[in-house]
């Protein structure tokens, strides 16, 4: 006998969730409370400050980082120690909630641990001691090598040309490695970081290219208090103003071989893995931003009246709210599917992570635009939260690679499936 459908179907905390394990549900509840009570007030305050003031001593940013550490919510080391199946469940739930709180702070919460996690992964007592509890950052893009850094295999290199080495390079000199040049000004966390994971072209003694014309890569941990390291002022931006970003300059910075993370083909694989992880983090966080836009719009259309009744009573508004709901659920489903593949036996997958990042950020931008329109003129003012969501989402279309270029890279990978997992 078929059981009748309940009159009031129970939706999960994030829409059409199936049964969620208790520990994941507890994390979801805890992180949502943290997002609402800690992240949103701090983000609103930082959004009104100059880029310089955001990183100065006494800024709410430093109190926030201390609180993240105290709660252990975004502990990258603890997350990656979970079995893959549990990571696949936990990561998108956690990052969606943090993104719902604030996209910039969500990204910084994860990026801060990248150097510490790498030191422990290498099981190097020297690196662990050197990194300590300092904040990390990931350095791969350069002024003359932005989205090209994502195409580290050179799949989109123009016929007859070789991949661009870029402004920031590494050369082996004896037992040491010498770093020269500068990063792009878009290095997340750079203004407050004490250590960076650098991935760049390296001359091991025979040039920057191998015999097949592919660039020689290296992954290198670089403490940012080394002689010859300096930083630009933090970048002023229209969106994600809570996420400090800036350039790092390297003037013949000498690093011992013990600080090598990966080299050669292993460096290509390491870079691909890091890029895939970064894009899934961005994707899941911006599902949260899209959800925030939907939540604000849904609540506002019940509160605001037009023509003598709440906006939600108008059929055209209901149709628009449904399209928002539909887009949000589709975005979440695709992102979680990509994350599951990332932690499955065939992952990590650049195709999956890029597809998720592009779809989630485009959906977030569209949801924020529609929320702003439903707010009417109020949506244009900083007195209401949706104009910030729109600015943050606009930034995400370029963050971790411009979406159109990323899509072109996916097609190149689909055409050469043998290169995807390199």
C-alpha positions in Angstrom: 0.0 0.0 0.0 1.4 3.4 -0.9 1.6 5.8 2.0 -0.1 9.2 1.5 2.3 12.1 1.2 2.5 14.3 4.3 0.5 17.5 4.1 3.5 19.5 5.3 6.7 17.9 3.8 9.8 18.4 6.0 12.6 20.2 4.2 16.1 19.9 5.4 18.1 22.9 6.8 19.4 23.5 3.3 16.5 22.6 1.1 16.0 19.1 -0.3 18.4 17.3 2.0 18.0 13.6 2.5 18.8 12.1 5.9 21.9 13.9 7.3 24.2 12.1 9.8 23.9 13.4 13.3 27.5 14.7 13.4 27.0 16.6 10.1 23.7 18.1 11.3 25.4 19.2 14.5 28.2 20.9 12.6 25.7 22.5 10.3 23.8 23.9 13.3 27.0 25.1 15.0 28.4 26.7 11.8 25.1 28.4 11.0 25.0 30.0 14.5 28.6 31.1 14.1 27.8 32.6 10.6 24.8 34.5 11.9 26.2 35.7 15.3 29.9 36.2 14.4 30.6 36.4 10.7 27.8 38.6 9.5 28.3 41.4 12.1 32.1 41.3 11.5 31.7 41.3 7.7 29.3 44.2 7.8 31.8 46.2 9.8 34.8 45.3 7.6 32.8 46.1 4.5 32.7 49.8 5.6 36.4 50.0 6.3 39.3 50.8 4.0 41.5 48.0 2.8 44.4 49.3 5.0 42.2 49.5 8.1 40.9 46.0 7.6 44.4 44.5 8.2 45.6 46.9 10.9 46.2 45.8 14.5 42.9 46.1 16.4 40.8 45.4 13.4 37.8 43.1 13.9 39.4 40.8 11.3 42.0 39.7 13.9 39.4 39.0 16.5 37.5 37.0 13.9 40.5 34.9 13.1 41.1 34.2 16.8 37.5 33.1 17.1 37.8 30.8 14.1 40.8 29.2 15.7 39.1 28.9 19.1 36.0 27.2 17.7 37.9 24.9 15.3 35.1 25.1 12.8 37.3 25.6 9.7 40.2 23.4 10.8 41.6 22.2 7.4 43.9 19.6 9.1 41.0 18.0 11.0 38.8 18.0 7.9 41.3 16.2 5.7 41.8 13.5 8.3 38.2 12.4 8.0 37.5 9.4 5.7 36.9 10.6 2.1 33.1 9.8 2.3 32.8 11.9 5.4 34.8 14.7 3.9 32.4 14.7 0.9 29.5 15.2 3.3 31.1 17.6 5.7 32.9 20.1 3.5 30.0 21.4 1.4 27.8 21.7 4.4 30.4 23.6 6.4 31.4 25.9 3.5 27.8 26.6 2.5 27.1 27.8 6.0 30.3 29.9 6.2 29.5 31.4 2.8 26.0 32.1 4.0 27.7 34.2 6.7 30.2 35.9 4.4 32.1 34.8 1.3 35.3 36.6 2.1 35.6 35.4 5.7 34.7 31.9 4.6 37.6 31.8 2.2 40.0 33.3 4.7 38.9 30.7 7.3 40.2 27.9 5.1 43.2 29.7 3.5 44.7 30.5 6.9 45.6 26.8 7.5 47.1 26.0 4.1 50.8 26.4 5.2 50.3 24.6 8.5 48.5 21.7 6.8 51.2 21.4 4.2 53.9 21.3 6.9 52.1 18.5 8.7 51.5 16.7 5.4 55.2 16.7 4.6 55.9 15.5 8.2 58.7 18.0 8.5 59.6 19.0 12.1 61.5 22.0 10.8 58.6 23.3 8.7 56.1 22.6 11.5 58.2 24.6 13.9 58.8 27.4 11.3 55.1 27.7 10.4 53.7 27.4 13.9 50.3 28.9 14.2 51.0 31.5 11.6 48.5 32.3 8.8 49.2 30.9 5.4 48.3 31.8 1.8 48.5 30.1 -1.6 50.6 31.8 -4.3 50.1 30.8 -7.9 48.8 33.7 -10.0 51.1 36.5 -11.3 50.6 39.9 -12.9 51.3 38.5 -16.4 50.0 35.0 -15.7 46.5 35.1 -14.2 44.1 32.5 -15.5 47.1 31.0 -17.4 48.2 29.6 -14.0 45.2 27.4 -14.1 46.2 26.0 -17.4 49.4 24.6 -16.0 49.5 21.8 -18.6 49.4 24.4 -21.5 46.3 22.9 -23.1 45.2 26.3 -24.3 48.6 27.5 -25.4 48.5 28.9 -28.9 49.8 26.5 -31.6 53.6 26.9 -32.0 54.0 28.7 -28.7 55.1 27.5 -25.2 53.3 28.2 -21.9 54.3 31.6 -20.4 56.9 31.2 -17.6 55.6 34.4 -15.9 57.1 37.1 -13.8 57.6 34.9 -10.6 60.2 32.2 -11.1 62.4 29.8 -9.1 66.0 28.7 -9.8 68.0 26.0 -8.2 71.3 27.1 -7.0 73.3 24.4 -5.3 71.2 23.0 -2.4 69.0 26.0 -2.3 66.2 27.5 -4.4 66.1 31.2 -5.3 62.7 33.0 -5.8 62.5 36.1 -7.9 59.6 38.3 -9.0 56.2 39.1 -7.8 52.8 37.5 -7.4 49.5 39.0 -8.6 47.8 41.4 -6.2 45.0 38.9 -5.7 46.6 36.5 -3.3 44.0 35.8 -0.7 45.2 36.4 2.9 48.6 37.7 1.7 48.5 41.0 3.8 48.1 39.0 7.0 49.9 35.8 6.1 53.3 34.7 7.6 54.0 31.8 5.2 53.0 31.1 1.6 52.8 27.9 -0.5 54.4 29.0 -3.8 53.8 27.1 -7.1 55.7 28.5 -10.1 58.0 27.7 -13.0 61.4 26.4 -11.9 64.8 26.1 -13.6 66.4 23.0 -12.1 69.5 23.6 -14.2 68.4 22.9 -17.7 65.8 25.7 -18.2 62.2 26.2 -17.4 60.8 23.7 -19.9 61.2 19.9 -20.2 62.0 18.1 -23.5 58.3 18.0 -24.4 58.0 21.8 -24.0 56.0 21.5 -20.8 56.9 23.9 -18.0 59.0 22.6 -15.1 57.1 23.3 -11.9 57.9 23.5 -8.2 55.9 23.7 -5.0 57.8 25.6 -2.4 57.0 26.7 1.1 58.3 30.3 1.7 58.2 31.9 5.1 57.2 35.5 4.4 59.7 36.9 7.0 62.7 35.8 4.9 65.1 38.5 3.7 64.0 39.8 0.4 60.2 39.3 0.9 58.0 42.3 0.9 54.3 43.0 0.4 52.1 45.5 -1.4 49.4 47.4 0.5 46.1 45.5 0.6 44.0 45.8 -2.5 40.9 48.0 -2.5 38.0 46.1 -4.1 34.3 46.5 -4.7 33.4 43.1 -3.2 34.6 40.6 -0.7 36.2 43.4 1.2 36.5 41.2 4.3 39.1 39.1 2.5 42.4 40.9 2.4 44.3 40.4 -0.8 47.6 41.8 -2.0 50.9 41.1 -3.9 54.0 39.6 -2.5 57.5 40.6 -3.8 60.5 38.3 -3.8 64.0 39.8 -4.3 66.4 36.8 -4.6 64.8 35.0 -1.7 66.9 31.9 -0.8 65.0 28.9 0.4 66.6 25.6 1.5 65.7 22.3 -0.3 63.9 21.1 2.9 61.1 23.6 2.1 60.3 21.9 -1.3 56.7 20.7 -1.3 56.8 19.0 -4.7 58.7 19.2 -8.0 58.5 18.0 -11.5 55.4 16.0 -12.4 54.5 15.8 -8.7 54.3 19.6 -8.6 51.9 19.5 -11.5 49.7 17.0 -9.7 50.0 19.0 -6.4 49.0 22.2 -8.2 46.1 20.5 -9.9 44.9 19.1 -6.5 45.2 22.5 -4.9 43.3 24.2 -7.7 40.6 21.6 -7.6 40.2 22.0 -3.8 40.2 25.8 -4.1 37.5 25.8 -6.6 35.3 23.4 -4.6 35.7 25.8 -1.6 34.7 28.8 -3.7 31.8 26.8 -5.2 30.4 25.6 -1.9 30.8 29.1 -0.3 28.9 30.8 -3.1 26.0 28.3 -2.8 25.8 29.8 0.7 25.9 33.4 -0.8 23.1 32.4 -3.2 21.1 31.0 -0.3 21.5 34.2 1.6 20.2 36.2 -1.4 17.2 33.8 -1.6 16.5 34.0 2.2 16.6 37.8 2.3 14.4 38.1 -0.8 11.9 35.5 0.5 11.6 37.3 3.9 11.4 40.7 2.3 8.6 39.8 0.0 6.5 38.7 3.0 7.3 42.0 4.8 7.0 44.6 2.1 3.5 45.5 0.7 2.6 46.7 -2.8 -0.9 47.4 -3.9 -2.2 46.8 -0.4 -0.9 43.3 0.0 2.5 41.7 0.7 4.6 41.3 -2.4 4.5 37.5 -2.0 0.7 37.7 -2.8 1.5 38.8 -6.3 1.7 35.9 -8.8 4.6 37.5 -10.7 6.6 37.7 -7.4 5.9 34.1 -6.6 7.0 33.0 -10.0 10.3 34.9 -9.5 10.8 33.4 -6.1 10.3 29.9 -7.5 12.9 30.6 -10.2 15.3 31.6 -7.4 14.5 28.5 -5.4 15.0 26.3 -8.5 18.3 27.9 -9.4 19.6 27.5 -5.8 18.7 23.9 -5.5 20.2 23.1 -8.9 23.4 24.8 -7.9 23.6 23.0 -4.6 23.0 19.6 -6.2 25.7 20.1 -8.9 28.2 21.4 -6.4 27.7 18.4 -4.0 27.9 16.0 -6.9 31.3 17.5 -7.9 32.5 17.4 -4.3 31.5 13.8 -4.0 33.5 13.0 -7.1 36.4 15.1 -5.7 36.6 12.8 -2.7 35.8 9.6 -4.6 38.2 7.0 -6.1 38.7 9.0 -9.3 39.1 12.5 -7.9 40.2 15.2 -7.5 38.8 16.3 -10.8 39.6 19.7 -12.4 36.6 19.2 -14.7 34.3 18.7 -11.7 35.7 21.5 -9.6 35.7 24.0 -12.4 32.1 23.1 -13.5 30.9 23.5 -9.9 32.7 26.8 -9.4 31.4 28.3 -12.6 27.8 27.2 -12.0 27.7 28.2 -8.4 29.2 31.6 -8.8 27.0 32.4 -11.9 23.9 31.2 -9.9 25.0 33.3 -6.9 25.3 36.4 -9.0 21.9 35.8 -10.7 20.3 35.2 -7.3 21.8 38.4 -5.8 20.6 40.4 -8.9 17.1 39.1 -8.5 17.1 39.7 -4.8 18.2 43.3 -5.4 15.4 43.8 -7.9 12.8 42.4 -5.5 14.0 44.8 -2.8 13.4 47.6 -5.3 15.2 50.9 -4.5 16.0 49.5 -1.1 18.2 46.9 -2.7 20.6 49.7 -3.9 21.4 51.0 -0.4 23.9 49.6 2.1 21.1 49.8 4.7 20.0 46.4 3.3 22.2 43.4 2.8 21.6 42.5 -0.8 23.8 45.1 -2.5 26.8 43.6 -0.6 25.9 40.1 -1.8 25.8 41.4 -5.4 29.2 43.0 -5.0 30.6 39.8 -3.5 29.1 37.6 -6.2 30.4 39.9 -8.9 34.0 39.3 -7.6 33.4 35.5 -7.6 33.0 35.4 -11.4 36.7 36.2 -11.7 38.0 34.6 -8.4 40.1 31.5 -8.9 40.0 32.0 -12.6 37.6 34.0 -14.9 34.6 31.8 -15.6 34.8 31.9 -19.4 38.5 31.0 -19.4 37.7 28.2 -16.9 35.0 26.8 -19.2 37.4 26.8 -22.2 39.9 24.8 -20.0 37.2 22.2 -19.3 36.5 21.7 -23.0 40.3 21.2 -23.6 40.3 18.6 -20.8 37.3 16.8 -22.1 39.0 16.5 -25.5 42.1 15.1 -23.8 40.9 13.0 -20.9 44.3 11.5 -20.4 45.5 14.8 -19.1 42.8 15.5 -16.6 44.3 13.7 -13.6 47.9 15.0 -14.1 
